[in-house]
Amino acid sequence: MTWLDGRGYAPDADGNPPTKVMTLRSRWASTDGDPGPEVLVDARTCDCCQTDVAVTGAGPVVVYRNRTEDEVRDVYASRWNGSAWTEGTPVHDDGWVIGGCPVNGPAVDARELDVAVAWFTGAGDVPKVLVAFSRDGAVTFDAPVRVDGGDPSGRVDLRLLAGGDAVVSWLERTGGEAAELRLVRVRRDGTVGSPLLVTPSSSARASGFPRMASIPWAPNKLLLAWTDASEAELSSVHVAQVEVGS
């Protein structure tokens, strides 16, 4: 388990003033319910961007939005090496400098040593949804490819298919608060397919973060879930199966 830990925003047990720094921590949970020791993954992260974890053939990898002293908030990856988490390293040096949390975390999936990460960045004041592949269990990543339609709001998710291709979902703005939930297949060589419109949506915060799940008995299908917030006083969760082709 990994989580963003905000204990630095309160005085410590000795009454020392808060550091106002968010950390990323982890803990193992055994099948008998006993929690393992708490472990620090990264001592300074973005305040509220979601984290994500996948299990590679070499062990777990966690992806998250880092935060440097200079407010660079790029997506990092850390790997469990059997006894500790490796020092977080950037999936790509976007160089996104932002003085607040964008609330737009990355997504990761893995099959053996094949790993794919999707994320949103606003570096250079150009919003993008990017995808990068790794063939060595997230030790190194290829150069990312851009998959959005030109004005994304992010909220990404990703699933890696059996052949190594990735399917990425995100919200794309279409004017005002109107948006579309889209997904696209990205092949191992970085070739981006044609985007598929899943449903009209909204870029408002109430539309939440759409999610995908693999269907073990249907390798070319995915299950999507999203929040429909089109009615001002009533929102609802919708699900759909999507054929992603071969």
Buried (B, 14 or more C-beta within 10 A) or exposed (E): EBEBBBEBEEEEEEEEEEBEBBBBBBEEEEEEEEEEEEBEBBEBBBBBBBBBBBEBEBBBBBBBBBBEEEEBBBBBBBBBEEEEBBEBBBBBEBEBBBEEBBBBBBBBBBBEBBBBBBBBBBBEEEBBBBBBBBBEBBBEBBEBBBBBBEBBBBBBBBBBBEEBBBBBBBBBBBEEBBBBBBBBBBBBEEEBBEBBEBBEBBBBEEBBBBBBEBEEEEEBEBBBBBBBBBEEEEBEEEEEEBEBEE
